[in-house]
Amino acid sequence: MTEFIHRFEPATTAGSPPLLLLHGTGGDENDLLGLGKMISPGSALLSPRGRVLEHGMPRFFRRLAEGVFDEDDVRRRAIELGEFVADVRKQHGIAAPVAVGFSNGANIAAALLLLQPDALAGAILLRAMAPLSDPPKVELDGKPVLLLSGQGDPIVPASNSGQLAALLLEAGARVDHRVLPAGHQLTQADVTLARNWIGSVEAKAA
Ligand code: MLT
């Protein structure tokens, strides 16, 4: 098994969905802990650091240029991450997590959904792009996905996030795609929408 430097915080409220927090380029395992607590206070938090370094900046997979991905590496790293999550779940006895990924972290979360759907109970994808040009056929069977894009995002073209939403819908995910008046950075609206969404997902699961 591939080890990831990570933070794990156990749940403080029984029954809240564990969150898998996946940071953006240049971030680390500490970045999204605060966001995770705002979105779902009481959830167990698992927050790994990406194992790829780009000029010293951690990422979850290699890219050839901005928005141009090394897709073999995407596939390999997504599988590694899935194995790590399975191992931590066993160790701590937690349910499949909902991924909360920002930027590069959202892109690896989308790859994980497409390549190893059982690894996740759902996903909140913040400023995500389609991670694979030719993803395998997969059955997402109603898995809930919240995709939050920025209308003025200079990194993610609207056509690309639209393509990701279409791909996930076609695979059977229950996709809620919102385009916010924002750029690549997160805003208060992201936090509010993510918190409300996870509350509604929990209510449906109960
Ligand atoms: C990526 O490389 O995953 C995307 O371009 C987003 C980023 O990390 O800048």
Residues whose N, C-alpha, C, O or C-beta is under 5 A from the ligand:
A	BS01	MLT	T25 R63 E66 G67 S103 N104 N107
